[in-house]
Amino acid sequence: MKFILVLSMCSLLYQECIPEFTDEDRVHFNNYSDCQIYGNRVSIDILDSLGEEVDKSKIKIFFRCEGIEEKEIQL
């Protein structure tokens, strides 16, 4: 089974979230742990890139790793 990383970014201050998205750099992972580790790294990168907006809007990144059948992977 392969895994995909699905992220969501929310403002806890405004109680709004953007639609879920996947990381286009890594479409699939061979195991769950690689997906989880990468999800944490991507979350940190996103928060770093947002700078002060994280504090202003109380930004929170949520992510999950979803298992997919290999035939569902589109290259």
N, C-alpha and C positions, 0 to 999 in steps of 0.2 A: 504494500500500500504506500502511496505517496501522500504528501501533505502540502497544503497551501496555507499561507499566512494571510489572515483577514484582519484588517485594522479598522478602528473607529476612533475618531477624535471628538471630544466633547468639551463644552465650556460648562463647568460646574456652576459658575456664576449666573450664566444666562439660561441654564438648563436646556441647551440645544446641542445636537450632535450633527456632524456632517454624515452623509451616507457612507456605509462601509466601503473600504477599498482594499485592493491587494497590492503588494509590493511588486512592481513590474520587473525589478532587477532579478529577483529569484522567484520564478513562477511555481516551482515545486521543490520539495525536500524529500530525501530518501527515508528520513526517520523523524519522529516526533521531537526528539531532543534538539536536533539541528534547527527545526522550525522555531521552537521556543527560545533558544539562544538568539537566533537572528531577530525574532520579534522584539526582544528586549533591546538589542542594539539599534534597530530601526526606530523604536520608540524614543530612545535617548537622542538619536540624530535629529528626529523631528522636533523634539522639545528644544534642543540646542539651537536649531535654525529659527525657531519662533521667538527666541530671546525674551524680552520683557513682557511680551503678550501672554506668556504662560502665567505670570503673576497677575497681570491685569484682568484676564478672563478666566483664571483658574482652569487652565487647560489640563485635561486628563486623556491619556492614550490607553485604549483598551485593545487587546488583540487576542486572537485564538488561532489554533492550528486545526484545520479541518482535514480529515482523511478523505481522499478521493481515489477512485479507481483509476488505474493507469490509462485506461481507454478514454477517460474524461479530459486528460491533459491535451491541450491544443498548443502546438509549437508554432 
